[in-house]
């Protein structure tokens, strides 16, 4: 399944359905690599160890991806694409209020199973690699742009073409990223469910304040 941003569409995102990927070596490597990074981090996830998690030979890493960095960058792309997919599928109801659509968008940023904190930690590990590895930086640029375009489109639909729309979209994304980190580093204090509630409450208060100032 491929998710693309299209400014001409009302909801901004279009989904291109694809056949369910087979349980082949490439798919198993992506799944195995995520589990391996969750347990050992990126530095502790050698090609041999990833292959053991995937139940394949190390040679398949070189065959499908060339090296470990390319494999892990593809894992990063897969996680972000799943979030965009959830986001696109959450807007079937055209009559939703801005508050309801914001909640759906916030929920889409987190794993479908909010108890899956391990998957959240994998993504945080990948964020660190964005600063040092070109393959990760390329994925970040591509998918982050799609997230931003979606949020800006959502806000534009309800608030109009405001001069501060870009700033608002940036602020929402920064809020989500910060709460995601808090969930991973301090899970006893912040759960994913609580993060979504806090982000939604803060966004609603901020938007109500903006609309009040506009009046």
Order of alpha helices (4+ residues) and beta strands (2+ residues): beta-beta-alpha-alpha-alpha-alpha-alpha-alpha-alpha-alpha-alpha
